[in-house]
Amino acid sequence: MAEHVIRLPDVGEGIAEAELVEWHVKVGDLVSADTTLAAVMTDKATVEIPSPVDGEILWLGAEIGDKVAVGSDLVRLKVPGERDTVSATQPQPKPAPDAKPRTIDSADRGTVPVAAPVLAPPRAVRAGAVRPVASPAVRLRAREAGIDLRQVPGTGPAGRITHEDLDAFAAHDPRVVRSQALQPKSAVEDVKVIGLRRRIAEQMAVAHARIPHITYVEEVDVTALEELRETLNRRKRQEQPRLTLLPFLMRAMVQAIAEQPNLNALFDDEAGIVHQHAAVHIGIATQTDTGLMVPVVRHAEARNLWDCAAEMSRLAEAARTGSATRDELTGSTITITSLGAMGGLATTPIINHPEVAIVGVNRIAIRPHWDGSTFVPRKMMNLSSSFDHRVIDGWDAAQFVQRIKAQLETPALMFIDD
């Protein structure tokens, strides 16, 4: 028998390393050619590493969350033959998150179907140095139920223990202590920050550490805007997208930026240069199952309401399904963040570094409004916007928000060309 070494291949132009985010195999597994061994993430994409040969896994060269250099040994297999060999396999694009899921638990995603758990007797405790493979949710449930995961056979990929495995083990062994309501809990689970979550953490840390934020909150009466939006949606053509508030906000921002181009800029703080952009590329902060992404509506200054809405919908769907390209997720010059109905009364958004401004949308609520003689019910919304105070003064920030407010409160202004 011989040994075959698989090295991390070139996963993209200019990429020197990648982060290991998932193992699909464990030492001792028998694999065939094209079996997916691991998934790695770069700043461009997540790709899967297949095996080029049949063999038995002898060694895995990294742990989840490790950065692996291109060309480094990743996996060693025992293969038929007399001479050792080396290869750098061709990576494969990782399937979108909406692909058929495997039946494991809510914390796992994948494409490999798993058979139902078998009611088998508990096997011997694994060697102390081997940590059972299980998701945080499974570990917490086992700890609260008094189950030693080292005794539970795992039926998932790489021997992963699933919720179904816990059910099978508990049903077979009556000695298992079931969790009861109101019992004190003391479990602590260490969850390693990896992949997209780590990239978000790094970006937020840089933005918070390097940018002195000033946040300006203003109340906006969107009663007339909401009436217009509902009218346009009733009259829209079938092929047109449904309008939300955000396309109107995008148009208002474009007009405000025309008067204050210094808000549509990137600040190179190391060189001391503010790059003011004529093109308005608006990033739309979008929550996905894997974390926060910011797809970019390019050239908003050249789009009407319907075009803004269509492009925003397309990009949001691409981000949620994992099909968005690097170009669609980079290059913004100013950002909008909105939590929709969860938007609260006010927020303190963090600027998308190296931009100098971000506009935050809070939820719409009916509030009493004084019209000069009496209180009347109006649809009100707060805008919570943050600015880089190194290059944007408080007066300029307030002026920018007030211009947006005027557009939203008198939406007919959006349709007037200078």
Secondary structure, DSSP 8 states (H G I E B T S, - for coil): -EEEEEE----STT--EEEEEEES--TT-EE-TT-EEEEEE-SS-EEEEE-SS-EEEEEE---TT-EEETTSEEEEEEESSSS-EEEE---EE---TTS---SS-TT---S----------------TTS---B-HHHHHHHHHHT--GGGS---SGGG-B-HHHHHHHHHH-TTS----TT------------HHHHHHHHHHHHHHHH--EEEEEEEEE-HHHHHHHHHHHHH--TTS----HHHHHHHHHHHHHHH-GGGSEEEETTTTEEEE-SS--EEE-EEETTEEE--EETTGGG--HHHHHHHHHHHHHHHHHT---TGGGS--SEEEEE-GGG--S-------TTBSEEEEEEEEEEEEEE-SSSEEEEEEEEEEEEEETTTS-HHHHHHHHHHHHHHHHSGGGGG---
